[in-house]
Amino acid sequence: MTKSVDREMIVALDIGTAQCKAVVGEVTPDSKLSIVGVGTHTTRGMDRGGVNDLNLVMQSVQRAINEAELMADCQVSSVYLGISGKHIRCQNESGMVPIGDTEVTADDVASVIHAAKSVPISAERRMLHVLPQEFSVDMQEGIKSPVGMSGVRMEARAHIITCANDMAKNIEKCAERCGLKVDQLIFSALASSYAVLTEDEKELGVCVVDMGGGTIDISIYTNGAVRHTAVVPVAGNQVTSDIAKIFRTPISHAEDIKVQYGCALRSMVGKEESIEVPSVGGRPARSMSRHTLAEVIEPRYQELFELVMEEIHSSGLEEQIAAGVVLTGGAAKIEGAVEFAEDVFQMPVRLGHPMQVTGLKDYVQDPAYASVVGLLLYGLESQEQSKAPASPKDTVSGLVKKLASWFKGEF
């Protein structure tokens, strides 16, 4: 959403613990997304998905937005904003209503979803998404689109995602104080799945593991619907911190060393390879073995993957993830991560790159951009649904579009 004549724009903003990313997408005549602007800046003032210095975060946001505006030659006015953090909670709920007429209408679907989401939540929490999983009409179960079916009563199961209201307000404030309107707040794990998953994977059963700097965001799909979401409040920054302490090098250099020379599996690194490690306090740089670096990194990645495995196990969906795990996010790019993850998870693992975009896609075809590209795709779908006919009952396509908005959790 931008103030540009004859250009339909969507802007996504992902304020991560390590990096702040802004991406501008232009909607093409065939309703696809063309990337026209990208802005990235190191984030300061964020910790594990939460704001701990508002002014520093605002500066990071403003610089990323300015860079994206310059590249896209437009003025950004509103954004789709991602949110993560250990305060995110999920639950599966169900609701039941009588069918008002001889067959299910869109109003019946709205009523049953309202019944499913009518669970008490505390005043300190905000409902982010209500994502329908499936419907049942009388004795028939597993229905994805019940409109038009005959029956007496209907039941719906839904996945509900909530967040801490104060955390949401703080991250929204970072955008608003930069003169940006927040179109919608979206859970980062849900956004990432929009960018890196195929429909076949969602049907078969798949787990998206978005490894960022401060958090690991997890979402599990089976039979085409979200079944479980979670946030692990440790991630790539923990690895960087270990390198800085053990090699006695500044954090900024430790991050560079991790990105350039890091490997999650020591068995993949030869002992003869050496790297230059900058020292602190003006001391001369030292030469260290790359194998030693891998020995520092491997135990931490094992810990991270085991935490993810615990979350998968606690969801009770371990046996239903036939398509395996999709690793994405900046911390997933490290050499050996996919191979190591396959050893730990004992299931197929692939590295997820953003899909379904054109234009300057070379800028964003990187796992680190999965969340922000997913926010764009989410925004595109939201805008397409907002163009639905004013009276959806009049046409079948109108009903389908209205149903799609419910499935996205837009209430």
NUFITOR-436957 format. One line per field, with one value per residue (C-alpha): residue number from 1; residue in three letters; x, y, z. Coordinates in steps of 0.5 Angstrom, whole numbers, m for minus. Each point is the difference from the previous one (the first is absolute). Example, Ala and Ser with C-alpha at 12.3 -4.5 7.8 and 13.67 -1.06 7.14 Angstrom:
resi	c(1/2) $
resn	c(ALA/SER) $
x	c(25/2) $
y	c(m9/7) $
z	c(16/m2) $
END
This chain:
resi	c(1/2/3/4/5/6/7/8/9/10/11/12/13/14/15/16/17/18/19/20/21/22/23/24/25/26/27/28/29/30/31/32/33/34/35/36/37/38/39/40/41/42/43/44/45/46/47/48/49/50/51/52/53/54/55/56/57/58/59/60/61/62/63/64/65/66/67/68/69/70/71/72/73/74/75/76/77/78/79/80/81/82/83/84/85/86/87/88/89/90/91/92/93/94/95/96/97/98/99/100/101/102/103/104/105/106/107/108/109/110/111/112/113/114/115/116/117/118/119/120/121/122/123/124/125/126/127/128/129/130/131/132/133/134/135/136/137/138/139/140/141/142/143/144/145/146/147/148/149/150/151/152/153/154/155/156/157/158/159/160/161/162/163/164/165/166/167/168/169/170/171/172/173/174/175/176/177/178/179/180/181/182/183/184/185/186/187/188/189/190/191/192/193/194/195/196/197/198/199/200/201/202/203/204/205/206/207/208/209/210/211/212/213/214/215/216/217/218/219/220/221/222/223/224/225/226/227/228/229/230/231/232/233/234/235/236/237/238/239/240/241/242/243/244/245/246/247/248/249/250/251/252/253/254/255/256/257/258/259/260/261/262/263/264/265/266/267/268/269/270/271/272/273/274/275/276/277/278/279/280/281/282/283/284/285/286/287/288/289/290/291/292/293/294/295/296/297/298/299/300/301/302/303/304/305/306/307/308/309/310/311/312/313/314/315/316/317/318/319/320/321/322/323/324/325/326/327/328/329/330/331/332/333/334/335/336/337/338/339/340/341/342/343/344/345/346/347/348/349/350/351/352/353/354/355/356/357/358/359/360/361/362/363/364/365/366/367/368/369/370/371/372/373/374/375/376/377/378/379/380/381/382/383/384/385/386/387/388/389/390/391/392/393/394/395/396/397/398/399/400/401/402/403/404/405/406/407/408/409/410/411) $
resn	c(MET/THR/LYS/SER/VAL/ASP/ARG/GLU/MET/ILE/VAL/ALA/LEU/ASP/ILE/GLY/THR/ALA/GLN/CYS/LYS/ALA/VAL/VAL/GLY/GLU/VAL/THR/PRO/ASP/SER/LYS/LEU/SER/ILE/VAL/GLY/VAL/GLY/THR/HIS/THR/THR/ARG/GLY/MET/ASP/ARG/GLY/GLY/VAL/ASN/ASP/LEU/ASN/LEU/VAL/MET/GLN/SER/VAL/GLN/ARG/ALA/ILE/ASN/GLU/ALA/GLU/LEU/MET/ALA/ASP/CYS/GLN/VAL/SER/SER/VAL/TYR/LEU/GLY/ILE/SER/GLY/LYS/HIS/ILE/ARG/CYS/GLN/ASN/GLU/SER/GLY/MET/VAL/PRO/ILE/GLY/ASP/THR/GLU/VAL/THR/ALA/ASP/ASP/VAL/ALA/SER/VAL/ILE/HIS/ALA/ALA/LYS/SER/VAL/PRO/ILE/SER/ALA/GLU/ARG/ARG/MET/LEU/HIS/VAL/LEU/PRO/GLN/GLU/PHE/SER/VAL/ASP/MET/GLN/GLU/GLY/ILE/LYS/SER/PRO/VAL/GLY/MET/SER/GLY/VAL/ARG/MET/GLU/ALA/ARG/ALA/HIS/ILE/ILE/THR/CYS/ALA/ASN/ASP/MET/ALA/LYS/ASN/ILE/GLU/LYS/CYS/ALA/GLU/ARG/CYS/GLY/LEU/LYS/VAL/ASP/GLN/LEU/ILE/PHE/SER/ALA/LEU/ALA/SER/SER/TYR/ALA/VAL/LEU/THR/GLU/ASP/GLU/LYS/GLU/LEU/GLY/VAL/CYS/VAL/VAL/ASP/MET/GLY/GLY/GLY/THR/ILE/ASP/ILE/SER/ILE/TYR/THR/ASN/GLY/ALA/VAL/ARG/HIS/THR/ALA/VAL/VAL/PRO/VAL/ALA/GLY/ASN/GLN/VAL/THR/SER/ASP/ILE/ALA/LYS/ILE/PHE/ARG/THR/PRO/ILE/SER/HIS/ALA/GLU/ASP/ILE/LYS/VAL/GLN/TYR/GLY/CYS/ALA/LEU/ARG/SER/MET/VAL/GLY/LYS/GLU/GLU/SER/ILE/GLU/VAL/PRO/SER/VAL/GLY/GLY/ARG/PRO/ALA/ARG/SER/MET/SER/ARG/HIS/THR/LEU/ALA/GLU/VAL/ILE/GLU/PRO/ARG/TYR/GLN/GLU/LEU/PHE/GLU/LEU/VAL/MET/GLU/GLU/ILE/HIS/SER/SER/GLY/LEU/GLU/GLU/GLN/ILE/ALA/ALA/GLY/VAL/VAL/LEU/THR/GLY/GLY/ALA/ALA/LYS/ILE/GLU/GLY/ALA/VAL/GLU/PHE/ALA/GLU/ASP/VAL/PHE/GLN/MET/PRO/VAL/ARG/LEU/GLY/HIS/PRO/MET/GLN/VAL/THR/GLY/LEU/LYS/ASP/TYR/VAL/GLN/ASP/PRO/ALA/TYR/ALA/SER/VAL/VAL/GLY/LEU/LEU/LEU/TYR/GLY/LEU/GLU/SER/GLN/GLU/GLN/SER/LYS/ALA/PRO/ALA/SER/PRO/LYS/ASP/THR/VAL/SER/GLY/LEU/VAL/LYS/LYS/LEU/ALA/SER/TRP/PHE/LYS/GLY/GLU/PHE) $
x	c(0/3/m1/1/m4/m2/4/m3/5/1/6/2/4/4/3/5/4/6/m2/m6/m2/m5/m3/m4/m4/m4/m6/0/m6/m1/0/7/6/6/5/2/3/4/3/4/4/3/m5/2/m5/m3/1/m3/m6/m2/2/5/1/m5/4/6/m5/m4/7/1/m7/1/6/m3/m6/4/4/m6/m3/6/0/m7/m1/m6/m2/m2/m6/m2/3/m2/4/3/0/4/2/m1/m6/m4/m5/m4/m6/m5/m7/m7/m7/m7/m6/m7/0/m5/m3/m1/8/6/1/5/m3/0/7/1/m4/4/7/m3/m2/7/4/m5/5/2/7/3/0/7/0/m2/m3/4/m3/m6/2/m5/2/m6/m7/m5/m8/m4/4/5/7/6/m4/4/m5/m7/m4/m6/0/m6/m1/m3/6/8/6/7/6/5/7/1/6/1/5/2/m4/5/6/m5/m1/8/1/m5/2/7/m4/m5/5/4/m7/m2/m7/0/m5/0/5/2/3/7/0/m7/3/6/m4/m3/6/4/m6/m3/m7/2/4/m5/m5/5/2/6/4/3/6/1/7/1/5/m4/m5/m2/m7/m4/m6/m3/m5/m4/m5/1/m2/5/m1/6/4/6/6/6/4/7/3/6/2/2/5/3/0/4/5/1/2/4/4/0/m2/m5/m7/0/6/m3/m6/4/4/m6/m3/6/4/m6/m2/m5/4/7/1/m1/6/7/5/5/m5/2/m4/3/m4/0/2/m2/3/5/3/3/m5/1/0/m5/m2/m7/m1/0/m5/m4/1/m3/m6/m2/m2/m4/m4/m1/m4/m4/m2/m2/m4/m4/0/m3/m6/m1/m1/m4/m5/m2/1/7/m3/m4/6/1/3/5/3/1/6/0/2/7/3/m2/5/6/4/m2/m7/m4/4/0/m7/m2/5/m4/m7/0/m4/1/3/0/2/m5/0/m5/m4/m6/3/3/4/6/m1/8/0/m5/1/4/m3/1/m5/m6/m3/m1/m1/m6/m3/0/m4/m4/m2/m1/m5/m4/0/m3/m5/m2/m2/m5/m8/m3/m6/4/m7/m1/5/4/7/m2/m1/6/4/m4/2/7/1/m3/5/6/m3/m2/m6) $
y	c(0/6/7/m1/2/m7/m4/m5/m2/m4/1/m5/2/m6/3/m6/0/0/4/4/m1/4/m3/4/m4/2/m4/m2/0/m7/0/m2/4/3/2/8/2/m3/3/m3/2/m3/0/4/0/m7/m6/m7/3/5/8/2/7/3/6/m5/m4/6/2/m7/0/7/m2/m6/3/6/m5/m4/7/2/m6/m1/8/0/3/m5/1/m7/m6/m8/m1/m6/m2/m6/m1/m5/3/m3/m5/m5/m4/m5/2/m3/3/m2/3/m2/1/5/m2/m7/1/4/7/5/3/m7/m1/7/m2/m7/4/5/m6/m3/7/2/m3/5/3/5/7/0/m4/1/m5/0/m5/m5/m5/m5/m7/m4/m1/m5/0/m5/m7/2/2/4/5/5/5/m2/5/m3/m6/m3/m1/1/3/2/m1/4/m1/6/2/6/4/5/5/5/6/5/m4/1/8/1/m3/4/6/m1/0/6/5/m1/3/m7/m3/m8/m3/m7/m3/m7/m6/m1/m7/0/5/m4/m6/4/2/m7/m6/m3/m2/m8/1/3/m6/m5/3/5/4/7/1/8/1/7/4/0/m5/m6/0/m7/m1/m7/m2/m6/m1/7/3/3/m5/3/6/2/5/m3/6/m1/0/2/5/m5/m3/7/1/m7/2/7/m3/m6/4/6/4/6/m2/3/m4/m6/1/1/m6/m5/3/m1/m6/m4/m7/m3/m7/m1/m6/4/5/m2/1/3/6/6/7/7/2/8/1/5/6/1/m6/m4/m5/m7/m6/m5/m7/0/m7/3/5/m6/m3/6/1/m8/0/6/m2/m7/4/4/m6/m4/6/0/m8/1/5/m5/m6/4/2/m7/0/m3/m6/5/4/m4/5/1/7/6/5/7/7/2/m5/m5/2/m3/m5/m7/2/m4/m7/1/2/m7/m4/3/0/m6/2/4/7/5/8/4/6/5/m1/3/6/4/6/1/m7/m1/5/m4/m7/m2/m3/6/3/m5/3/7/m3/m4/6/3/m6/0/8/m2/m5/5/5/m5/m2/7/1/m6/2/5/m6/m6/m4/1/m4/m6/3/6/m6/m3/7/1/m7/1/6/m4/m5/5/2/7/2) $
z	c(0/m2/m3/m7/m6/m4/4/4/6/6/5/5/6/4/7/1/6/m5/m6/m2/m7/m4/m7/m5/m4/m6/m2/m8/m4/1/7/2/4/m3/5/m2/6/6/6/6/6/6/6/6/6/m1/4/m1/m4/5/0/6/m3/m4/m3/m3/m3/m3/m3/m3/m3/m3/m3/m3/m3/m3/m4/m2/m2/m4/m4/m1/m2/5/6/5/4/3/2/1/7/2/8/4/7/5/2/m6/2/m4/2/m4/1/m3/0/m2/m3/m3/m8/m1/m6/m4/m2/2/m1/0/7/3/m1/3/6/1/m1/5/5/m1/2/6/5/6/m1/5/m1/0/m7/m7/m5/m6/m4/m1/m5/m1/m1/m2/0/2/m2/3/0/m6/2/m3/m4/m3/m3/3/m4/m3/3/4/7/7/4/m2/4/m1/3/0/1/5/0/6/2/6/m2/3/m4/m6/1/1/m7/m3/3/m3/m7/2/3/m7/m3/m3/1/2/m5/4/6/m3/4/m3/m1/m3/m5/m2/m1/m6/m3/0/0/m5/0/0/6/4/m2/1/7/1/5/m1/4/m1/4/1/4/7/m1/m4/m3/m1/m4/m1/m6/m1/m5/m3/7/6/6/4/1/5/1/3/3/m2/m7/m4/5/5/m5/m1/7/1/m5/3/7/m2/m6/4/m6/0/m2/m6/m3/4/m5/m6/2/1/m7/m4/3/5/m1/4/m1/2/m4/m7/2/m1/6/m5/m1/3/1/3/6/2/8/4/3/m6/1/m6/m4/1/m4/2/m3/m4/3/7/m2/m2/7/3/m4/m1/8/m1/m6/3/6/m5/m4/6/3/m6/0/7/m3/m5/4/5/m5/m1/m8/m1/m4/m4/m3/m6/m4/5/2/m4/4/m2/3/0/5/m4/m6/4/m3/2/3/m4/0/8/1/m4/5/6/m3/m4/m5/m7/1/m6/0/m1/m5/m1/m6/m4/m2/m6/m1/4/3/0/6/4/m2/6/6/5/m4/1/5/m3/m7/3/3/m7/m3/6/m1/m7/2/4/m5/m5/5/2/m8/1/m2/5/1/0/0/m7/m3/1/m1/5/5/m1/1/6/3/m2/4/6/m1/0/7/m2/5) $
END
